[in-house]
């Protein structure tokens, strides 16, 4: 395993390289996520594939953008791929990462395959309301690391994710101490800019230009007291206008699909990437 900071135009993105094989899989996380969110999939795939786990701008140990958007993230990742000499990437994006994955695939015909994990679809205007529980922690301060961990354990349980050693390590990665106060290291301005940018995503326009094989995974599970983040109808344009797409439905929810081990879904992903 190798950890790098890669300059993508005056700003650094933090990435972790792992695995082995002839093909490279690049993991792109969600709105408030970071590279360690893909622990289970990396463990599954790295025996047969090189893996690149990315902290998008303003997340984890990556520098923030002056002005963030889904398109800016796509540009950053495109530069990253060039810097790492990854000519035919397989892209796996979760949530916001799926939107970014679809844009890169639509603009670069050399993408070998793409997996959208509950994303790259139409956006419900109520999205920001559903996201509030996971956004609430970003501006709060804590007196200790343990206090942050305790609140995150409650949040993750509410989101349907089983607390584990892997989850605890991922949570610890996102918290920093400054002058005796602990807080999330996520860049709140970039995250708010990304939320505002989602409304302009046009799944039909993007899908029509994606030539590579695509696996779309839709999560139907409830998020605590809330329904699934994206209903099946929101994926209609993505399914109808992507030339080479197959779908898989998981009963896990938008967060537990990557936070927990999902054997059936992960097997479908493994089978898909093995065919590319």
N, C-alpha and C positions, 0 to 999 in steps of 0.2 A: 504494500500500500504506500502511495506517495501523495503528499499534500503540496499543492502549488498555489501561488498567486500569479494570475495571468493578466497582463495589461490588455485591456480591450478598448484603448483609446483614451489614455490618461487616467483611467480608473482600473482597479484590480478586482477580478473575480476570484474567489477562493474555490478550489476544486480538489477533489480527492480521486486519484487514479487507483484502480484495483483490477484484479482479475487477469485472465489470460484467454487467448484465442485469436482468430483471424478477424473477427468483427467487433466493433465497439458500440456499446450502448451508452447513451447519454441521458441522465435522469434530471428532469426539471420539475421542481417542487411547486407547491401552491402559494397562495397569496401571503400567508403569514408563516410559511414553512422555511425549511432550509435543507441542506444536502443530506442530513442524517435521517430524514423522514422515510427513506427507501431501504431501511436496513434489511427487511425480509426479502425484498426482491434482489438486492445486491448479493445477499448470501446465496440465493437460489441460482443466480445467473453467472456469478463470477468464475465458477469452475470452467465455463465454456466460452465466456465473452470477456473482453476488456470492458471495464465500467468506468464511467466518468460521472461523478456526483457533483452538482454545481450549487453554490450559493448564488442566487440571483442578486442583482444590485440592491443594496439596502437591507440584505438579509445575511444572517450568519456573520462571517468574517469578510464579506465583500463590501467594497466601497459603495455608497449611495450614488444614484444618478442625480444630475442637476435637475432633470425633469423626467419622471418615470412614466412609462406606459408599456402596454403589452408589445407594441412595435419596437420600443427601445430595448426591451429585454431580448426580443428576437434578433435585433442587430448585434447586441452584445454577444449572444450565444453564437451567432454566425462568425464573428471575429474570433471567438474562443476556439471554434472548430478549426478555423484556418491556422491559428497559432499552434494548435496541438497536432496539426496535419492529419485530421480525421476527415477523410475524403468522402466516405459513404456511411454516415452515422445511422444508427437505429435510435430513434428518439422516443423516450417514454416520459410523458408529462402528466402530472396530477393536477386537477383543478386549473388554476391559472397556468400552470405548466403545460396543460393540454392545449390551451389557446395559443401559447407561444409555439408549441410543437407544430400545430397545424399551420401557423403562419410561415414558419421556416420551411416546412414541407411544401407549401404552396409556391414558395419563391426559389427553391433549390432542388432541381430534378435529381440531383445526386443522392438525396436522402434515400436510404435503402428500405426503410420501413418506419411506421409511426404507430404509437399506442397512445390513445387518449383515455386517461383514467378520469372519468366523470368530468368532462369539460369539452371545449370546442363546440359550443352549442349557443342557442339563443339565451339571452339573459332576462330573467324575470326582474321587473323593477323593484320587487321586494327583497332582492338579494341582500342588500346591506343590512336589513333588519335581521335576517337569519344568521348573518355573519357576526353580529354584535357580541355573542358570548366569547368567540375566539379573538375578537379585536379588543375586548375590554382590558386585557392584561397589558397592552402595549405601552400605555402612558402611566401605569401605576408604579409606585415605588414600594420597596420592601425593606424591612430592617435586617433581614438575613436571607441567605441562600435557602435555608430550610423553610422559611415562610413562603418563599416563591414556589418551592417544590410542593408544599402542602396545597397551595391554591391550585397549582397546575394539576395535581393528582385529582382534585375535586372536579376541575374542568374536564379533564380527559375522561373521567368516569361518566360525567354528564353527556359527553360526546359519544359514548359507547365504546371507548378504547380501554382495553385491559392494561392496567398499570404493570410495567415489567422493568427489568433492569435496562433493557434496550431503550424503552421510552424515557426512563429517568436520565440516561446518558444524553439522549436527544434534547431533553428539556434543559439540562445543565449547559448544553452547548449554546443555548439562546439567551442565557442570563449573564450579566456582567455586574461587577461591583465598581462603583465610582464614589470615592470619598465616603466609604462606609455604608452607602445606599446601594441596594440591588434593584436592577430593572432589566426588562427585555432589551436586547441589543438591536432589535428591529427598528428600521428607520420609518417612523410613523408617517412623515410627509410622503415618502415614496409609496407607501401602502395605500394611503388615501388617494393619491394620484392614479394608482392602478385601478382602484375601485371605480373612480369616475370615468376611466378610459374604457371599461368593459362595455359600456352602453353602445359604443361605436362598432363593436365586433359584428361582422356580417358573415354568418356561417356559410351561406350559399356562395357568396363571392369567393371565400377562401377555399371551400370544398371543391369547387369547379376546377381549381388549379393544382390540386393535390394528385400527383400521378402514382406515388408509391403505394404499396399495400398498407392498409390501416386496420388496426383492431380498436374498436370502440368498446370500452367497458362502462356500463351504466350501473350506478349504485342506487338501489331502491329502498334501502333501509332508512328508518326514521332516525333523526338526530335528537335523541332525548324526547322532549315533548313536541318537537318540530318535525314536519314531513321531510322527505328526501329533498336535497338541495335543488336538484334539477329533475323535473318530471320528464317522462318519455317523450311527450310532444315537443319539448324544447330541442330534442335531437333530430327532429324530422328532416330539416334541411341538410344537416351534416350527413345523415344516412342516405338521403335521396340524391345528393349531388356529388358525393365522393365516388370516384370511379371504381375503386377496388377496396371495398370495406366489408368487414365482418363484425358482428356485434356479440357481446357477451354480457349477461345480466348477473350481477352479484347481489345477494340479499344483505350484504354489509352496507354500511352507510358511507357517506362522502369522506369521512375521516377514518373510520375503522378499516376501510378497504386497504389503506397502506399502514395504519398504525398497528393493526393486528395481523397475525398470520392468517392468510386466506387461501387454503390449499387448492380449492377448485379454480378460483380466479388465477392464482399464480401458475397453476398447471396450464391454463389456457394461454397465458402470456408466454410461458416457456415454449409451448408447442408452436405458437405463432412465430416467435423470433427464430426458432430452429428451421423454419421453412424459408427464411429470407436468404 
